[in-house]
Amino acid sequence: MKSDLLKIGGKTFKSRLIVGTGKYKSFKETKDAVLASKAEIVTVAVRRVNILDKKKPLLTDYLDPKKILYLPNTAGCFNSKDALRILRLAREMGGWKLVKLEVLGDKKTLYPNMLETINSTKTLVKEGFKVMVYCNDDPLQAKILEDYGASAIMPLASPIGSGLGIQNKYNIMLIKKQSKVPVIVDAGIGTASDATIAMELGCDGVLINSAIAKSKKPIIMAKAFKDAVISGRNSYLAGRMKKNFYALPSSPTEGVIN
Amino acid sequence: MAKIQLNGKKVSLKNRTSIKQLLLNYKLLNKRVAIELNGKIIPSTKYNIYLKDKDIMEIVHFIGGG
């Protein structure tokens, strides 16, 4: 089979699964889950160093940023100014240009503030960032982001951390059909089969955090997601059968003994 | 003595403490951190600058996140 690679912002990846590194019980569990997922990209947040505890372990002690691509994320930012600040600091930390932008608009739903998101995208693209953008499952907004130079469109399946799965398959499909940059379903995926559905819709990848970290056995769930994404991708590439309203027998009707 | 605000906390420093020295004190030198001083990002090539009274400094790093 011809190699089927994911290309984002000039980089190439074999895995179509991106995993978050939040909400795990320990760094050890984070590491084991990431390894089991076979993801090549992990999202990370930027926060203050705890200056009161000099011995506190660091994420970088467990996941080597030279071996796995860190995707700095602006999770928790509610305006463009804060998001830009975070990503500029992240770039300073290791030269990261590929970043994930997330500008939230509401604490209860964590839905994106699309006006601030679009403005931030414009600025970041001008500054040379390759921006993967968390957005609503709205094809019009997605198109605007692409026009402003987003490197990937990341529509939500449902609210962040909700685990409700893909609420609007039709919109996700429309976004995928119109986009020339990768479409990666971000947020709201609840279980492995949700990821398969996203991939069967033709999406280029999925980003999972809570569904792995908050499962009862995160390492096994990470593997389940790895397999689910591969299955969904293969199913999409193979092209599903046509749906029929009535039964069509699987065995030949000719030569039946009667 | 210089009193600065570091990551939201008041910290007293000896006179002529550089950013580099401060990072060394916190065992953060050559770790993946970024520095913001009075709202401006300081590249690692400029870590030899001295901190002064009332400076507001942020040291950030990567943590787990979605």
Interface residues (C-beta under 8 A of the other chain):
Chain A: G20 T21 G22 K23 Y24 F27 T30 T43 V44 A45 V46 R47 R48 V49 I51 L52 K54 L58 L59 T60 P65 Y70 P72 N73 A75 R85 R88 L89 A90 E92 M93 G94 I160 G161 L207 N209 S210
Chain B: L6 N7 G8 K9 V11 Y26 K27 L28 K31 R32 V33 A34 I35 E36 I41 P43 S44 E58 I59 V60 H61 F62 I63 G64 G65 G66
